[in-house]
Amino acid sequence: MTTSAMPQINPEYVHWFRNSAPYINTHRGKTFVIMFGGEAVNHPNFSTLIHDFALLHSLGIKLVLVHGARPQIEKNIKDAGITAALHQDIRVTPRVAMPAILQAVGAIRLQLEAQLSMGLANSPMYGSRIDAISGNFVTARPYGVRDGVDYQMTGEVRSIDVEAIKNNLLHDHIVILGSMGYSATGEVFNLLAEDVALSAAVALGADKLILLGEETGINDNDRLLREMIPNEVDRFLRGRDLNCEINYFLHCASSACRQGVHRTHIISYAKDGALLEELFTRDGSGTLISHDPYEEIRRANIDDVVGMLELLTPLEEQGILVARSRARLEQEIENYSVIERDGMILGCASLNPLDEVSAEVACVAVHPEYRSGSRGADLLAFLEQQARSHGLQKLFVLTTRTAHWFVEHGFVEVDATALPEARQQQYNNGRNSKVFQKIL
Protein backbone atom coordinates (compact mmCIF):
# COMPACT_ATOMS: atom_id res chain seq x y z
CA MET A 1 0.00 0.00 0.00
CA THR A 2 1.36 3.42 -0.95
CA THR A 3 0.48 6.83 0.30
CA SER A 4 0.45 9.90 -1.87
CA ALA A 5 3.22 12.41 -1.34
CA MET A 6 2.41 15.53 0.61
CA PRO A 7 2.07 18.60 -1.63
CA GLN A 8 5.11 20.85 -1.55
CA ILE A 9 4.75 24.47 -0.49
CA ASN A 10 6.73 27.03 -2.43
CA PRO A 11 9.48 28.20 -0.02
CA GLU A 12 9.52 31.67 -1.64
CA TYR A 13 5.83 32.06 -0.81
CA VAL A 14 6.44 30.98 2.80
CA HIS A 15 9.33 33.44 3.11
CA TRP A 16 7.26 36.28 1.64
CA PHE A 17 4.24 35.52 3.81
CA ARG A 18 6.26 35.43 7.01
CA ASN A 19 8.07 38.66 6.15
CA SER A 20 4.79 40.42 5.36
CA ALA A 21 3.64 40.11 8.99
CA PRO A 22 5.23 43.41 10.17
CA TYR A 23 3.47 45.28 7.36
CA ILE A 24 0.12 43.62 8.11
CA ASN A 25 0.42 44.78 11.72
CA THR A 26 1.58 48.25 10.69
CA HIS A 27 -1.23 48.83 8.16
CA ARG A 28 -4.11 47.48 10.28
CA GLY A 29 -6.54 50.28 11.16
CA LYS A 30 -4.83 52.79 8.86
CA THR A 31 -6.62 54.86 6.20
CA PHE A 32 -5.52 54.56 2.57
CA VAL A 33 -6.88 56.73 -0.26
CA ILE A 34 -6.42 54.87 -3.56
CA MET A 35 -6.95 56.65 -6.88
CA PHE A 36 -7.23 55.08 -10.33
CA GLY A 37 -8.49 56.39 -13.65
CA GLY A 38 -11.00 55.02 -16.13
CA GLU A 39 -8.10 53.45 -18.03
CA ALA A 40 -7.53 51.13 -15.07
CA VAL A 41 -11.20 50.12 -15.06
CA ASN A 42 -10.90 49.11 -18.72
CA HIS A 43 -7.70 47.11 -18.17
CA PRO A 44 -7.82 43.27 -18.01
CA ASN A 45 -6.03 43.37 -14.63
CA PHE A 46 -8.79 45.39 -12.96
CA SER A 47 -10.74 42.40 -11.64
CA THR A 48 -7.56 41.21 -9.90
CA LEU A 49 -7.08 44.70 -8.50
CA ILE A 50 -10.58 44.52 -7.03
CA HIS A 51 -9.58 41.28 -5.28
CA ASP A 52 -6.55 43.07 -3.85
CA PHE A 53 -8.78 45.89 -2.55
CA ALA A 54 -10.92 43.25 -0.84
CA LEU A 55 -7.81 41.66 0.66
CA LEU A 56 -6.65 44.99 2.08
CA HIS A 57 -10.11 45.51 3.56
CA SER A 58 -10.02 42.04 5.15
CA LEU A 59 -6.69 42.96 6.81
CA GLY A 60 -8.33 45.87 8.61
CA ILE A 61 -7.24 48.68 6.29
CA LYS A 62 -9.76 51.50 5.85
CA LEU A 63 -10.15 52.22 2.14
CA VAL A 64 -11.33 55.26 0.22
CA LEU A 65 -11.39 54.48 -3.51
CA VAL A 66 -11.34 57.43 -5.92
CA HIS A 67 -12.01 56.65 -9.58
CA GLY A 68 -11.73 58.68 -12.74
CA ALA A 69 -13.67 58.16 -15.96
CA ARG A 70 -11.87 60.05 -18.71
CA PRO A 71 -12.00 57.42 -21.53
CA GLN A 72 -15.59 56.53 -20.67
CA ILE A 73 -16.59 60.20 -20.68
CA GLU A 74 -14.83 60.81 -23.99
CA LYS A 75 -16.69 57.87 -25.56
CA ASN A 76 -20.08 58.98 -24.25
CA ILE A 77 -19.55 62.56 -25.40
CA LYS A 78 -18.41 61.41 -28.84
CA ASP A 79 -21.39 59.05 -29.17
CA ALA A 80 -23.71 61.93 -28.25
CA GLY A 81 -22.10 64.21 -30.85
CA ILE A 82 -21.10 66.76 -28.21
CA THR A 83 -17.92 68.82 -28.32
CA ALA A 84 -16.14 69.21 -24.98
CA ALA A 85 -12.66 70.53 -25.65
CA LEU A 86 -9.63 70.17 -23.40
CA HIS A 87 -7.74 73.32 -22.42
CA GLN A 88 -4.40 72.75 -20.64
CA ASP A 89 -5.53 69.13 -20.23
CA ILE A 90 -8.63 70.18 -18.27
CA ARG A 91 -11.98 69.46 -19.89
CA VAL A 92 -14.27 72.37 -20.68
CA THR A 93 -17.60 70.86 -19.66
CA PRO A 94 -20.67 72.32 -21.39
CA ARG A 95 -23.92 71.83 -19.49
CA VAL A 96 -25.33 69.76 -22.35
CA ALA A 97 -22.55 67.17 -21.77
CA MET A 98 -23.42 66.53 -18.12
CA PRO A 99 -25.90 63.66 -18.72
CA ALA A 100 -23.26 61.76 -20.71
CA ILE A 101 -20.65 62.44 -18.02
CA LEU A 102 -22.97 61.41 -15.19
CA GLN A 103 -23.78 58.20 -17.03
CA ALA A 104 -20.08 57.34 -17.40
CA VAL A 105 -19.19 58.09 -13.78
CA GLY A 106 -22.31 56.35 -12.46
CA ALA A 107 -21.63 53.23 -14.52
CA ILE A 108 -18.15 52.89 -13.04
CA ARG A 109 -19.47 53.39 -9.52
CA LEU A 110 -22.04 50.64 -10.04
CA GLN A 111 -19.38 48.36 -11.52
CA LEU A 112 -17.17 48.90 -8.48
CA GLU A 113 -20.01 48.23 -6.05
CA ALA A 114 -20.97 45.06 -7.93
CA GLN A 115 -17.44 43.68 -8.07
CA LEU A 116 -16.76 44.45 -4.42
CA SER A 117 -19.98 42.62 -3.51
CA MET A 118 -18.98 39.44 -5.35
CA GLY A 119 -18.49 36.51 -2.96
CA LEU A 120 -18.52 33.54 -5.29
CA ALA A 121 -17.08 30.20 -4.26
CA ASN A 122 -13.71 29.33 -5.85
CA SER A 123 -12.88 33.02 -6.15
CA PRO A 124 -10.58 35.25 -4.08
CA MET A 125 -13.69 37.11 -2.87
CA TYR A 126 -15.31 34.01 -1.36
CA GLY A 127 -16.72 34.68 2.09
CA SER A 128 -16.11 38.41 1.95
CA ARG A 129 -18.77 40.79 3.14
CA ILE A 130 -18.03 44.29 1.91
CA ASP A 131 -20.32 47.30 2.06
CA ALA A 132 -19.29 49.87 -0.55
CA ILE A 133 -20.69 53.33 0.13
CA SER A 134 -20.85 56.37 -2.13
CA GLY A 135 -22.60 59.69 -1.70
CA ASN A 136 -22.36 63.47 -1.77
CA PHE A 137 -19.11 63.56 0.20
CA VAL A 138 -17.40 66.11 -2.08
CA THR A 139 -18.50 69.74 -2.25
CA ALA A 140 -17.35 71.57 -5.38
CA ARG A 141 -17.27 75.04 -6.86
CA PRO A 142 -16.92 76.23 -10.47
CA TYR A 143 -13.46 76.26 -11.99
CA GLY A 144 -14.56 79.55 -13.51
CA VAL A 145 -13.02 81.60 -16.32
CA ARG A 146 -9.25 81.26 -16.68
CA ASP A 147 -7.07 82.70 -19.40
CA GLY A 148 -10.28 83.85 -21.07
CA VAL A 149 -11.70 80.30 -21.19
CA ASP A 150 -15.04 79.58 -19.47
CA TYR A 151 -14.82 76.06 -18.09
CA GLN A 152 -18.61 76.02 -17.52
CA MET A 153 -19.50 72.84 -15.53
CA THR A 154 -15.93 71.91 -14.77
CA GLY A 155 -15.26 72.39 -11.07
CA GLU A 156 -12.70 72.05 -8.33
CA VAL A 157 -12.91 70.61 -4.84
CA ARG A 158 -14.20 73.01 -2.21
CA SER A 159 -14.44 70.67 0.79
CA ILE A 160 -14.65 67.03 1.86
CA ASP A 161 -17.26 65.73 4.30
CA VAL A 162 -14.68 64.23 6.63
CA GLU A 163 -17.10 63.33 9.42
CA ALA A 164 -19.38 61.34 7.11
CA ILE A 165 -16.50 59.48 5.46
CA LYS A 166 -14.85 58.64 8.78
CA ASN A 167 -18.16 57.41 10.17
CA ASN A 168 -18.50 55.00 7.24
CA LEU A 169 -14.90 53.83 7.59
CA LEU A 170 -15.50 53.26 11.31
CA HIS A 171 -18.29 50.84 10.34
CA ASP A 172 -15.94 48.92 8.00
CA HIS A 173 -17.42 50.35 4.79
CA ILE A 174 -15.32 51.00 1.70
CA VAL A 175 -16.01 54.57 0.58
CA ILE A 176 -16.16 55.26 -3.17
CA LEU A 177 -15.61 58.78 -4.50
CA GLY A 178 -16.06 59.62 -8.17
CA SER A 179 -14.80 62.55 -10.20
CA MET A 180 -17.93 64.56 -9.40
CA GLY A 181 -18.73 67.21 -6.82
CA TYR A 182 -21.90 68.91 -5.64
CA SER A 183 -22.45 72.60 -4.91
CA ALA A 184 -24.57 74.14 -2.19
CA THR A 185 -27.02 75.21 -4.92
CA GLY A 186 -27.54 71.62 -6.07
CA GLU A 187 -25.40 71.73 -9.19
CA VAL A 188 -23.06 68.89 -10.18
CA PHE A 189 -19.53 69.64 -11.37
CA ASN A 190 -17.02 67.56 -13.31
CA LEU A 191 -13.75 67.25 -11.32
CA LEU A 192 -10.26 65.84 -11.77
CA ALA A 193 -10.09 62.50 -9.95
CA GLU A 194 -6.48 63.26 -8.90
CA ASP A 195 -7.64 66.46 -7.18
CA VAL A 196 -10.45 64.60 -5.41
CA ALA A 197 -7.98 61.99 -4.17
CA LEU A 198 -5.48 64.62 -3.01
CA SER A 199 -8.14 66.67 -1.21
CA ALA A 200 -9.63 63.57 0.44
CA ALA A 201 -6.25 62.28 1.61
CA VAL A 202 -5.29 65.65 3.12
CA ALA A 203 -8.69 66.28 4.73
CA LEU A 204 -8.87 62.79 6.24
CA GLY A 205 -5.28 62.83 7.42
CA ALA A 206 -4.80 59.60 5.48
CA ASP A 207 -1.84 57.41 6.26
CA LYS A 208 -1.22 56.78 2.57
CA LEU A 209 -2.25 58.16 -0.80
CA ILE A 210 -1.83 55.56 -3.54
CA LEU A 211 -1.97 56.63 -7.19
CA LEU A 212 -2.43 53.85 -9.74
CA GLY A 213 -1.23 54.68 -13.24
CA GLU A 214 -0.19 52.80 -16.34
CA GLU A 215 3.53 53.07 -15.62
CA THR A 216 5.42 51.20 -12.91
CA GLY A 217 6.45 54.39 -11.16
CA ILE A 218 8.73 57.33 -11.84
CA ASN A 219 11.48 56.50 -14.33
CA ASP A 220 14.54 58.61 -15.05
CA ASN A 221 16.55 57.44 -18.06
CA ASP A 222 15.00 53.94 -17.80
CA ARG A 223 15.88 53.73 -14.10
CA LEU A 224 13.06 53.34 -11.59
CA LEU A 225 13.26 55.97 -8.86
CA ARG A 226 12.13 54.03 -5.81
CA GLU A 227 12.11 56.83 -3.24
CA MET A 228 11.82 60.59 -3.48
CA ILE A 229 11.18 63.51 -1.14
CA PRO A 230 9.32 66.71 -2.14
CA ASN A 231 12.47 68.72 -2.87
CA GLU A 232 13.68 66.00 -5.23
CA VAL A 233 10.25 66.00 -6.90
CA ASP A 234 10.53 69.75 -7.50
CA ARG A 235 13.88 69.30 -9.21
CA PHE A 236 12.62 66.36 -11.28
CA LEU A 237 9.52 68.22 -12.51
CA ARG A 238 11.34 71.42 -13.43
CA GLY A 239 10.66 72.04 -17.11
CA ARG A 240 8.48 68.91 -17.51
CA ASP A 241 4.90 68.80 -18.78
CA LEU A 242 2.44 68.48 -15.88
CA ASN A 243 -0.27 67.46 -18.33
CA CYS A 244 1.48 64.08 -18.55
CA GLU A 245 -0.31 61.67 -16.19
CA ILE A 246 2.76 60.40 -14.38
CA ASN A 247 4.14 63.91 -13.86
CA TYR A 248 0.82 65.14 -12.51
CA PHE A 249 0.74 62.14 -10.16
CA LEU A 250 4.16 63.21 -8.92
CA HIS A 251 2.98 66.79 -8.46
CA CYS A 252 -0.01 65.55 -6.41
CA ALA A 253 2.23 63.26 -4.37
CA SER A 254 4.57 66.10 -3.46
CA SER A 255 1.65 68.33 -2.57
CA ALA A 256 0.16 65.60 -0.37
CA CYS A 257 3.44 65.16 1.50
CA ARG A 258 3.71 68.87 2.17
CA GLN A 259 0.16 68.87 3.55
CA GLY A 260 0.66 66.08 6.05
CA VAL A 261 0.22 62.80 4.13
CA HIS A 262 3.50 61.17 5.05
CA ARG A 263 3.67 58.57 2.28
CA THR A 264 2.35 58.58 -1.28
CA HIS A 265 2.91 55.63 -3.63
CA ILE A 266 2.85 55.73 -7.44
CA ILE A 267 2.45 52.22 -8.87
CA SER A 268 1.02 50.41 -11.86
CA TYR A 269 -2.53 49.14 -12.20
CA ALA A 270 -1.39 46.97 -15.12
CA LYS A 271 1.16 44.91 -13.17
CA ASP A 272 -0.47 41.99 -11.40
CA GLY A 273 0.22 42.15 -7.67
CA ALA A 274 1.93 45.57 -7.76
CA LEU A 275 -0.29 46.94 -4.99
CA LEU A 276 0.48 44.04 -2.63
CA GLU A 277 4.17 44.11 -3.51
CA GLU A 278 4.32 47.82 -2.73
CA LEU A 279 2.59 47.51 0.62
CA PHE A 280 3.92 44.20 1.95
CA THR A 281 7.54 43.97 0.79
CA ARG A 282 10.52 46.03 1.85
CA ASP A 283 11.49 47.37 -1.58
CA GLY A 284 8.01 47.71 -3.08
CA SER A 285 7.15 47.86 -6.77
CA GLY A 286 6.89 51.53 -7.68
CA THR A 287 7.91 54.96 -6.41
CA LEU A 288 7.43 56.19 -2.86
CA ILE A 289 7.28 59.90 -2.12
CA SER A 290 7.69 60.53 1.58
CA HIS A 291 7.95 63.62 3.71
CA ASP A 292 11.01 62.15 5.42
CA PRO A 293 13.77 60.07 3.86
CA TYR A 294 12.61 56.49 3.38
CA GLU A 295 15.63 55.16 5.29
CA GLU A 296 16.61 56.60 8.63
CA ILE A 297 20.13 56.89 10.03
CA ARG A 298 19.94 57.22 13.80
CA ARG A 299 21.59 56.31 17.06
CA ALA A 300 21.05 52.67 17.96
CA ASN A 301 19.03 51.45 20.92
CA ILE A 302 18.76 48.15 22.75
CA ASP A 303 15.90 46.96 20.50
CA ASP A 304 18.28 47.03 17.51
CA VAL A 305 20.68 44.41 18.87
CA VAL A 306 18.97 41.39 17.28
CA GLY A 307 18.99 43.04 13.85
CA MET A 308 22.60 44.09 14.29
CA LEU A 309 23.64 40.53 15.18
CA GLU A 310 21.97 39.21 12.02
CA LEU A 311 23.94 41.77 10.04
CA LEU A 312 27.29 41.27 11.77
CA THR A 313 27.47 37.50 12.29
CA PRO A 314 28.18 36.54 8.63
CA LEU A 315 30.96 39.14 8.45
CA GLU A 316 32.45 37.88 11.70
CA GLU A 317 32.37 34.31 10.40
CA GLN A 318 34.28 35.45 7.31
CA GLY A 319 36.90 37.13 9.49
CA ILE A 320 36.09 40.57 8.13
CA LEU A 321 34.99 41.86 11.54
CA VAL A 322 36.05 41.00 15.07
CA ALA A 323 33.40 38.85 16.77
CA ARG A 324 31.17 40.70 19.24
CA SER A 325 28.84 38.94 21.64
CA ARG A 326 25.30 40.05 22.25
CA ALA A 327 26.28 41.11 25.76
CA ARG A 328 29.05 43.30 24.39
CA LEU A 329 26.75 44.93 21.83
CA GLU A 330 24.22 45.68 24.54
CA GLN A 331 26.91 47.10 26.79
CA GLU A 332 28.29 49.35 24.04
CA ILE A 333 25.00 50.16 22.29
CA GLU A 334 25.33 53.90 22.94
CA ASN A 335 28.36 53.96 20.62
CA TYR A 336 26.44 52.50 17.66
CA SER A 337 24.43 54.07 14.86
CA VAL A 338 22.20 52.20 12.42
CA ILE A 339 20.42 52.55 9.09
CA GLU A 340 16.84 51.34 9.42
CA ARG A 341 14.23 50.69 6.76
CA ASP A 342 10.75 49.62 7.89
CA GLY A 343 12.09 47.89 10.98
CA MET A 344 15.04 46.17 9.27
CA ILE A 345 18.61 47.10 10.17
CA LEU A 346 20.41 47.63 6.85
CA GLY A 347 23.68 48.96 8.25
CA CYS A 348 25.51 49.75 11.46
CA ALA A 349 28.74 51.27 12.69
CA SER A 350 30.23 52.35 16.00
CA LEU A 351 32.13 55.41 17.15
CA ASN A 352 34.30 54.42 20.12
CA PRO A 353 35.95 57.27 22.08
CA LEU A 354 39.70 56.78 22.56
CA ASP A 355 40.71 59.97 24.36
CA GLU A 356 39.72 63.64 24.54
CA VAL A 357 40.54 64.34 20.87
CA SER A 358 40.08 61.06 18.99
CA ALA A 359 37.74 58.13 18.41
CA GLU A 360 37.76 54.87 16.49
CA VAL A 361 35.31 53.99 13.75
CA ALA A 362 34.54 50.28 14.00
CA CYS A 363 32.10 47.59 13.00
CA VAL A 364 31.05 49.27 9.72
CA ALA A 365 28.65 46.85 8.04
CA VAL A 366 25.94 47.10 5.35
CA HIS A 367 23.49 44.36 4.40
CA PRO A 368 24.80 42.57 1.25
CA GLU A 369 21.60 43.31 -0.71
CA TYR A 370 21.97 47.05 -0.08
CA ARG A 371 25.64 47.70 -0.77
CA SER A 372 25.18 49.16 -4.24
CA GLY A 373 24.26 52.61 -2.93
CA SER A 374 25.97 55.10 -0.65
CA ARG A 375 24.80 53.69 2.67
CA GLY A 376 28.29 52.97 4.00
CA ALA A 377 29.41 56.49 3.13
CA ASP A 378 26.25 57.93 4.70
CA LEU A 379 26.93 56.04 7.92
CA LEU A 380 30.52 57.24 7.99
CA ALA A 381 29.41 60.83 7.43
CA PHE A 382 26.90 60.46 10.28
CA LEU A 383 29.68 59.27 12.61
CA GLU A 384 31.98 62.08 11.51
CA GLN A 385 29.28 64.61 12.34
CA GLN A 386 28.90 63.06 15.79
CA ALA A 387 32.66 63.26 16.30
CA ARG A 388 32.78 66.94 15.32
CA SER A 389 29.86 67.76 17.61
CA HIS A 390 31.88 66.31 20.49
CA GLY A 391 34.94 68.37 19.59
CA LEU A 392 37.01 65.41 18.39
CA GLN A 393 39.84 66.08 15.96
CA LYS A 394 40.91 62.65 14.69
CA LEU A 395 39.27 59.39 13.65
CA PHE A 396 41.05 56.04 13.50
CA VAL A 397 39.98 52.82 11.85
CA LEU A 398 41.57 49.34 11.95
CA THR A 399 40.81 47.08 9.00
CA THR A 400 42.07 43.96 7.26
CA ARG A 401 40.01 43.96 4.04
CA THR A 402 38.46 47.35 3.39
CA ALA A 403 41.53 49.59 3.31
CA HIS A 404 40.80 51.04 -0.14
CA TRP A 405 37.27 52.04 0.83
CA PHE A 406 38.51 54.06 3.79
CA VAL A 407 41.25 55.65 1.68
CA GLU A 408 38.54 56.72 -0.81
CA HIS A 409 36.78 58.44 2.09
CA GLY A 410 39.72 60.51 3.24
CA PHE A 411 41.62 58.19 5.59
CA VAL A 412 45.40 57.88 5.42
CA GLU A 413 47.42 54.85 6.51
CA VAL A 414 49.54 55.41 9.61
CA ASP A 415 51.69 53.28 11.89
CA ALA A 416 50.02 51.62 14.85
CA THR A 417 52.09 53.85 17.13
CA ALA A 418 49.87 56.76 16.04
CA LEU A 419 47.03 55.25 18.09
CA PRO A 420 46.47 56.59 21.59
CA GLU A 421 48.47 54.60 24.13
CA ALA A 422 45.51 52.79 25.63
CA ARG A 423 44.37 51.61 22.19
CA GLN A 424 47.90 50.49 21.30
CA GLN A 425 47.85 48.14 24.26
CA GLN A 426 44.68 46.49 22.88
CA TYR A 427 45.99 46.33 19.32
CA ASN A 428 45.65 42.76 18.07
CA ASN A 429 48.84 42.01 16.17
CA GLY A 430 47.49 38.54 15.34
CA ARG A 431 45.01 40.09 12.90
CA ASN A 432 47.69 42.39 11.54
CA SER A 433 45.10 45.08 10.95
CA LYS A 434 46.13 48.18 9.06
CA VAL A 435 45.63 51.47 10.87
CA PHE A 436 44.14 54.51 9.14
CA GLN A 437 43.62 58.03 10.38
CA LYS A 438 41.46 60.96 9.27
CA ILE A 439 41.92 64.51 10.53
CA LEU A 440 38.55 66.21 11.00
C-alpha positions, 0 to 999 in steps of 0.5 A: 500500500502506498500513500500519496506524497504531501504537496510541496509548499513554495518556499519563496511564498512561505518566506514572503508571507512570514516577512509580510507580517510586520506590514500587516500589523503596521497597516491594520486600522490605517486609512488609505486613499487609492486613486485610479483612472477610467483606463484602469477600469478598462484594463484586463487586470482590474478584476484582480485589482478589485480582489486586492482591494478586498484583501486589504479591507479584510486585513483591517485597512480603511479604504477610500477608492477614488475613480476617474472616468476620462476614456468613458466620458470621452466615448459617451460625449463622442457618441452623443455628438457633443464637443467638450474641448480640453484646455491645458488638459482640463476638460471644458464641460458644457452643461449639455454634456453633463448627462453623458458624463454622469452616465459614465461616472455612475456606470463605473461606480455601479461596476465597483459596487458590484465587483466588491460585492462578489463573494462567489465560491472558488474566487478570491472574494469568497466569504467576503462581506463588503459594504461599498458606500458612495454619496455626496461627500465632495462639495465643489465650486466652479473652476470659472473663467481662466485665461479667457476660457469659461470652463462652464460645468468643470469644477474644483474641490471646495471641501470634503465631508470628513465626518461622514467618510470617517463614520462609514470607515469606522463601520468597515465600509469602503467609501467610493468617490467619483470625479464629481462634486456637488455645490450648495445650490444643487449643481453637479460639477465635473472634477479631476479625480487626482484632485479629489484623491489629493483633497480627500487624503489631506482632509482625512489625514490619510496614512497613505495616498496611492496613485495607480497609473499605467507606468510602474512608477517614476522612471529617469533614463530607464531607471526606476526611482524608488524613493523621493522627497518633495524637494527631489520631486521639485527638481525632477519636474522642473521644465516637464509637462504636468499634463502628462499623467505620471508627472501630474501624479508626482505633483499631487504626491509632493503636494500631499506630503507637504500637507501632512500625508507622510507617504504617497505611492505611485504604482502600476494598475497593469502589473499583477500584484503591484499593490500588494508588492508595494505595501507588503515587501521592503522594496516595493514595486513603484515609487514612494514619495515621503515627507522624510527620507525612506531610510533613517540613520539614527543612534542605535538602541537596545531593540536594535541588537537582534537586527545588528547581530543578524547583520554582523554574524556573517561578516564575523564568520568570514573574518572581516569583523572581530566577533562581538557577543550580544552582551558586548553589543548591549553594553556598548549600544550607545556607541552604535548608529544604524540605518533602518528601513521599515524595521530592518537594520540595513547597516551599522557602525560604532564610534568608540571614544579613545581619548579627549581628541580622537575616536575609532570607527569600527564595525562598519557593516551594510546588508549585502543586498543594499551595498550598491548605494551610498549607505556605508558612506552615509553612515561614515558621514553620520559618525563624523558629524557626531565626532565633530559635535563632540569636539574630536579632531581625529578618527582612527579605523583598523581594518584587514580587508576594506583599506581602499574604501577608507582611503577613498573616504579621506583616511590615510594609513599610519603606523600603529604607534599613532594610536592613543596609548591605551588603544595600542595596548589592545591592538591585536597584532594577530590580525595584523590590521592596518591602521588609518587616520582621518583629521577632521 
